Amino acid sequence: MSDNLEDTNRLSRFLVIFGAILTGLHGVLYLMNFGRWLRFLPTIELGNILGSLTSLGIGVLLIFLSIITLAISSSLIELPISKSQEWIPLLLIGLLMYFLGGTLGGLLVIMGSLLKLI
């Protein structure tokens, strides 16, 4: 493997892990009812559209998604797909994170998963 490819893999892994940690912290803030005041980027929140997801529900979902993302990126969960296809579930989880209100962390997970595609 060339040095550029190793650097890209390292950067994508860092972005995914850092985005998952940020989303987990954002979920904790949602649990404490401070999450809505810390929006960095404009987003379409599914909680507002569905109406039934309160701040508590969004916080729990964001924490759950960040734990799943950390488990996938650190190989604690072995997916029945090859390592070259690992970017697909990470991209889907990143999109869910973004649309549930974990804006910056969700974008970092999306960027990291797209870098895994390279």
N, C-alpha and C positions, 0 to 999 in steps of 0.2 A: 504494500500500500504506500502511496506517495505521501510526502509530508503535507501537501496541500489538502489531500483527502482526510488525513488524520486531524488536521487543524479544523476542517469543516465539521467532522464528526464531534470533536471536542466542543466546538462552539455551539453546535445544535443541542448537544446534551446539556451544556450549561444553560442555554436559553430555556429549555424545557423544564429543568429542575428549578431554576430561578423563577420562572413563570408560575410553576405549581406552588412554590412557597409563597409568592405574592398573593396568589388566589386563595390559598389557605388562610393567610392573614386577613385578607379582605372578607372571607367567610366568617372569621371570628368577629370582625368588626360588624358584620351584618347581624350576628347573634346578639351583639350588645346594642344594636339599633343605631350604629354610627356609619354603616356602609354606604348609605345613599349620599352622605355628604362628602365622600371621598372619591367621587367620580373624576377620573382624569380625562377621559375621552367620551364623546357622545356615543350612546349605544341605544339599541332597542331592547329594553328589558322584557324578558318573557314573563316576569312576575307581574308587571303592570298590564300586560296583554291578557294573561290568564286570570288575573284578579284573585285567585285563590292562594297564590304563593305569598305568604307574608314575609317579613324580614327574617323571621326565624327559619322558615322553610328554605329561603334562598341561601342563608348562611350554612345550613346543614348540607344542602346540595353542593355548594362551592367547596366546602371542606371535604366531602366525599369524593368529588371529582379531582381535587388536588391530591388526595391520598392515592387514588387509582393511577393518576399520572406519574406520581413518584414511584409507585410500584412497577409500572410498565417501564419507565426509563431506567430504573436500577436493576432490572431483570429479576425482580422478586416474583412477578407473575409471568410465567412462560406462556406466551400466546401461541395458538396453533398455526401461526404464520411464520414465514422466514424473517430474518432480521432486516432484509431489504424492504419488506412491506410493513415495517413497524410504524411508519409515518402515518398510515391511514387511521388507526384508532386514535393516535395522538392528535391528528388534525380534527377529528370529530369531537373529541373531548375538549380541545381548545376552542372550537366554535361554540360548544355548549357553555363553556366558562365565560366566553365573551358575551353571549346573549343573556346569560343569567346575571350579569352585572360585575363580573370580575374582569374589568376592561383591560388594564395593562398586563396583568398576568395571563389572561386569555390570549392577547396578541403575542406575547412572548412565546407561549406554547405553540401557537400557530406558526410563527416564524421558525422556531426550532424544528417543528415537524416538517416544514417545507425544506429546510436545510438538510434533513435526513434523506430527502428525495434525491439529492445530488449525489 
